[in-house]
């Protein structure tokens, strides 16, 4: 399926696919790490700029 998509697109510059994949992998990793964090940690970090301490 992927081979067909890439063949039909013909004008895709292969140098653009690398950065796109890197961005997608990085974005996915950030989303997964944000989902894994505990609610207590997220609340603590969210209130950190508001603390006067």
MDTraj code that builds the backbone (N, CA, C; nanometers):
import mdtraj as md
import numpy as np

residues = "UNK UNK UNK UNK UNK UNK UNK UNK UNK UNK UNK UNK UNK UNK UNK UNK UNK UNK UNK UNK UNK UNK UNK UNK UNK UNK UNK UNK UNK UNK UNK UNK UNK UNK UNK UNK UNK UNK UNK UNK UNK UNK UNK UNK UNK UNK UNK UNK UNK UNK UNK UNK UNK".split()
xyz = np.array([
    [0.0817, -0.1182, 0.0000],
    [0.0000, 0.0000, 0.0000],
    [0.0866, 0.1254, 0.0000],
    [0.1869, 0.1310, 0.0893],
    [0.2735, 0.2479, 0.0957],
    [0.3517, 0.2646, -0.0336],
    [0.3929, 0.1525, -0.0902],
    [0.4678, 0.1578, -0.2155],
    [0.3822, 0.2198, -0.3255],
    [0.2544, 0.1844, -0.3309],
    [0.1638, 0.2397, -0.4312],
    [0.1457, 0.3903, -0.4122],
    [0.1320, 0.4336, -0.2859],
    [0.1141, 0.5765, -0.2578],
    [0.2370, 0.6548, -0.3019],
    [0.3566, 0.6039, -0.2689],
    [0.4786, 0.6747, -0.3072],
    [0.4998, 0.6742, -0.4578],
    [0.4620, 0.5666, -0.5255],
    [0.4779, 0.5613, -0.6709],
    [0.3789, 0.6541, -0.7401],
    [0.2600, 0.6648, -0.6897],
    [0.1603, 0.7498, -0.7536],
    [0.1892, 0.8974, -0.7298],
    [0.2648, 0.9303, -0.6243],
    [0.2949, 1.0694, -0.5955],
    [0.4121, 1.1190, -0.6788],
    [0.4932, 1.0357, -0.7342],
    [0.6009, 1.0662, -0.8259],
    [0.6884, 1.1863, -0.7962],
    [0.6318, 1.3028, -0.7687],
    [0.7099, 1.4249, -0.7509],
    [0.7554, 1.4473, -0.6071],
    [0.7369, 1.3505, -0.5207],
    [0.7788, 1.3662, -0.3819],
    [0.9312, 1.3677, -0.3759],
    [0.9837, 1.4700, -0.3113],
    [1.1278, 1.4780, -0.2922],
    [1.1653, 1.3888, -0.1733],
    [1.2551, 1.2951, -0.1941],
    [1.2918, 1.2006, -0.0885],
    [1.3560, 1.2697, 0.0302],
    [1.4126, 1.3879, 0.0072],
    [1.4723, 1.4621, 0.1181],
    [1.3656, 1.5181, 0.2120],
    [1.2421, 1.5256, 0.1699],
    [1.1345, 1.5767, 0.2539],
    [1.0732, 1.4664, 0.3401],
    [1.0876, 1.3438, 0.2992],
    [1.0269, 1.2335, 0.3744],
    [1.1014, 1.2099, 0.5061],
    [1.2326, 1.2231, 0.5062],
    [1.3126, 1.2039, 0.6283],
    [1.2716, 1.2977, 0.7403],
    [1.2732, 1.4295, 0.7164],
    [1.2296, 1.5219, 0.8222],
    [1.0850, 1.5003, 0.8653],
    [0.9998, 1.4612, 0.7723],
    [0.8604, 1.4339, 0.8075],
    [0.8520, 1.3159, 0.9038],
    [0.9263, 1.2109, 0.8765],
    [0.9273, 1.0952, 0.9661],
    [0.9861, 1.1302, 1.1022],
    [1.0938, 1.2091, 1.1030],
    [1.1552, 1.2502, 1.2301],
    [1.0552, 1.3312, 1.3121],
    [0.9854, 1.4263, 1.2473],
    [0.8855, 1.5059, 1.3174],
    [0.7738, 1.4179, 1.3726],
    [0.7248, 1.3245, 1.2923],
    [0.6161, 1.2376, 1.3358],
    [0.6577, 1.1526, 1.4555],
    [0.7779, 1.0974, 1.4514],
    [0.8271, 1.0153, 1.5625],
    [0.8432, 1.1006, 1.6881],
    [0.9006, 1.2207, 1.6747],
    [0.9187, 1.3095, 1.7893],
    [0.7838, 1.3505, 1.8480],
    [0.6895, 1.3897, 1.7621],
    [0.5571, 1.4306, 1.8083],
    [0.4869, 1.3170, 1.8809],
    [0.4951, 1.1973, 1.8273],
    [0.4345, 1.0807, 1.8907],
    [0.4969, 1.0541, 2.0271],
    [0.6296, 1.0655, 2.0362],
    [0.6980, 1.0434, 2.1644],
    [0.6560, 1.1472, 2.2679],
    [0.6407, 1.2728, 2.2277],
    [0.5987, 1.3778, 2.3209],
    [0.4562, 1.3533, 2.3687],
    [0.3681, 1.3147, 2.2785],
    [0.2287, 1.2881, 2.3167],
    [0.2218, 1.1701, 2.4131],
    [0.2967, 1.0652, 2.3852],
    [0.2959, 0.9479, 2.4736],
    [0.3519, 0.9834, 2.6107],
    [0.4607, 1.0615, 2.6153],
    [0.5177, 1.0988, 2.7448],
    [0.4220, 1.1890, 2.8227],
    [0.3465, 1.2739, 2.7542],
    [0.2487, 1.3587, 2.8228],
    [0.1337, 1.2753, 2.8785],
    [0.0960, 1.1693, 2.8086],
    [-0.0129, 1.0842, 2.8555],
    [0.0294, 0.9985, 2.9748],
    [0.1580, 0.9661, 2.9820],
    [0.2073, 0.8787, 3.0878],
    [0.2230, 0.9524, 3.2211],
    [0.2484, 1.0831, 3.2159],
    [0.2707, 1.1601, 3.3395],
    [0.1496, 1.1499, 3.4313],
    [0.1768, 1.1458, 3.5616],
    [0.0669, 1.1375, 3.6580],
    [-0.0033, 1.2727, 3.6709],
    [-0.1270, 1.2696, 3.7115],
    [-0.2059, 1.3918, 3.7247],
    [-0.1458, 1.4836, 3.8312],
    [-0.0937, 1.4251, 3.9363],
    [-0.0326, 1.5040, 4.0439],
    [0.0885, 1.5818, 3.9909],
    [0.1708, 1.5173, 3.9108],
    [0.2883, 1.5830, 3.8529],
    [0.2475, 1.6965, 3.7595],
    [0.1450, 1.6732, 3.6778],
    [0.0984, 1.7755, 3.5837],
    [0.0438, 1.8963, 3.6590],
    [-0.0318, 1.8733, 3.7661],
    [-0.0848, 1.9843, 3.8462],
    [0.0270, 2.0612, 3.9139],
    [0.1273, 1.9904, 3.9653],
    [0.2414, 2.0562, 4.0304],
    [0.3153, 2.1452, 3.9311],
    [0.3426, 2.0945, 3.8123],
    [0.4130, 2.1726, 3.7106],
    [0.3273, 2.2882, 3.6596],
    [0.1965, 2.2684, 3.6545],
    [0.1062, 2.3740, 3.6087],
    [0.0986, 2.4891, 3.7070],
    [0.1096, 2.4600, 3.8351],
    [0.1026, 2.5647, 3.9381],
    [0.2378, 2.6259, 3.9694],
    [0.3449, 2.5721, 3.9165],
    [0.4789, 2.6195, 3.9470],
    [0.4986, 2.7676, 3.9150],
    [0.4550, 2.8199, 3.8003],
    [0.4755, 2.9626, 3.7727],
    [0.3936, 3.0540, 3.8638],
    [0.2904, 3.0009, 3.9270],
    [0.2020, 3.0827, 4.0116],
    [0.2491, 3.0905, 4.1554],
    [0.3408, 3.0036, 4.1937],
    [0.3893, 3.0019, 4.3310],
    [0.4814, 3.1208, 4.3550],
    [0.4681, 3.1821, 4.4716],
    [0.5508, 3.2965, 4.5037],
    [0.6763, 3.2605, 4.5795],
    [0.6846, 3.1443, 4.6213],
    [0.7890, 3.1020, 4.7127],
    [0.9070, 3.1322, 4.7098],
])
top = md.Topology()
chain = top.add_chain()
for i, resn in enumerate(residues, 1):
    res = top.add_residue(resn, chain, resSeq=i)
    for name in ("N", "CA", "C"):
        top.add_atom(name, md.element.get_by_symbol(name[0]), res)
traj = md.Trajectory(xyz[None], top)
